[in-house]
Amino acid sequence: MGKALREGRNYDKKLFAQFMLQQTRLIKAIEPIIKDELVSSILVEAKGNEEVEPNSNRYRYSSRLKTYQTLIEKLRRMDTTPIDRIQDIAGLRIDFDGTLEMQDTVARRLEGVMKVSGAKKTRILDMRSEPHNGYRAVHIHVDFPAGKAEIQIRTPLQAIWANAYETAADIFGRAIRYQGGCECLDKREREIVYTLHNVSDRICHVELSQQEVRSRHRKDNKPGAIAPPVTENNRKIEQVYAIIGDILKALRETRNNLESSLPSPDEQKG
């Protein structure tokens, strides 16, 4: 089935629907495990359109299946990989207000509960020090008897950057998410993408600084005392978040303008 999808040939649609249904069931089986772990934390779940911002003490859980088109693209990139060996068709995500150290802790705890819950194999992937085209996060790959899934864990800065870059990919093409994908862009488009790459480097710097400042604070100050360096670092993180937010807003406006300028299906027919 995977080969037929990859090559654009006829495939067993009933078998494909059953496969995707199994991925949906896998997500639904993993969801309560993650939610139970999150409920036991000191963070509060974000409601409605509430953002998971720096210093908000919030988290948000979400999940998704790969769309048909993105699955086809991945099958073609991975060349000969069977469809049931693709790790992230079933994807689960946690965005939360926390430090790099907290991100590591959440990943280890979730990996542990996945093993207890029957995962045959687990693997933590740290994509922060060596990002993928600017994308930073911690991923957990889990293999259950029912299938494979990927759990993404992101800080507020990592999450809003990913949203901005995904929006840029909607405008300039999904190829920018991969090595060499900017070669077909014009100068202005490349500058926007490279700006996002530079902002990603800044995220790395301020989050490492945050970790260092808070570790020093715990060592040098009494519990509960808020040292000026911590307050200053929080301010810097909020500034970076605001900068990315402005970029994201501008990109969304551009995308919306492009979409509104496209002819409707009836106009295309007519």
Secondary structure, DSSP 4 states (H G I P E B T S, - for coil): -HHHHHHT----HHHHHHHHHHHHHHHHHHHHHHHHHHHTSS-EE--TT----TTS-EEEEEEEEPPHHHHHHHHHHSTT--GGG-TTSEEEEEEES--HHHHHHHHHHHHHHHHHTT-SEEEEEE-SSS-BTTB--EEEEEEETTEEEEEEEE-HHHHHHHHHHHHHHHHH-GGGGSTTTTTTS-HHHHHHHHHHHHHHHHHHHHHHHHHHHHHHHHHHS-TT---HHHHHHHHHHHHHHHHHHHHHHHHHHHHHHHHHHSPPHHHHH-
